[in-house]
Amino acid sequence: MKKIFAILLMALMCPLLLQAKTNKQTVVFYVSLHCDGCVNKVMKNIAFEKGVKDIVCSRENQTVTVTYDADKTDVPTLQKAFEKIGKPATTTPPDPKQQKEDAHDHDHHGHEHHQH
């Protein structure tokens, strides 16, 4: 009887133990996303960084929300990954005046804007 109780107790604890192993955290980065090419560049690169579980880009808000496993990566490491692809990311909102200036003078390396 004690064995059955121990097995049942372990079976109930397993899902809790598995859940405790993932230390998920979410961070919002402010990134200059001027076009779909910018969004695609972020999605194709940052989504595959070690520890990244989910990524959501918003061109409208100029943000990238990253959910990650804090046991495998951290904010500074993720920021380095953004820098590596030419998309510096901060955790504080940029100055709106600076954002307008950057919109006219950003790097097109790796993608082109198409006029419609």
Rosetta blueprint (number, residue, H / E / L):
1 M L
2 K H
3 K H
4 I H
5 F H
6 A H
7 I H
8 L H
9 L H
10 M H
11 A H
12 L H
13 M H
14 C H
15 P H
16 L H
17 L H
18 L H
19 Q H
20 A H
21 K H
22 T L
23 N L
24 K E
25 Q E
26 T E
27 V E
28 V E
29 F E
30 Y E
31 V E
32 S L
33 L L
34 H L
35 C L
36 D H
37 G H
38 C H
39 V H
40 N H
41 K H
42 V H
43 M H
44 K H
45 N H
46 I H
47 A L
48 F L
49 E L
50 K L
51 G L
52 V E
53 K E
54 D E
55 I E
56 V E
57 C E
58 S E
59 R L
60 E L
61 N L
62 Q L
63 T E
64 V E
65 T E
66 V E
67 T E
68 Y E
69 D E
70 A L
71 D L
72 K L
73 T L
74 D L
75 V H
76 P H
77 T H
78 L H
79 Q H
80 K H
81 A H
82 F H
83 E H
84 K H
85 I L
86 G L
87 K L
88 P L
89 A E
90 T E
91 T L
92 T L
93 P L
94 P L
95 D L
96 P H
97 K H
98 Q H
99 Q H
100 K H
101 E H
102 D H
103 A H
104 H H
105 D L
106 H L
107 D L
108 H L
109 H L
110 G L
111 H L
112 E L
113 H L
114 H L
115 Q L
116 H L
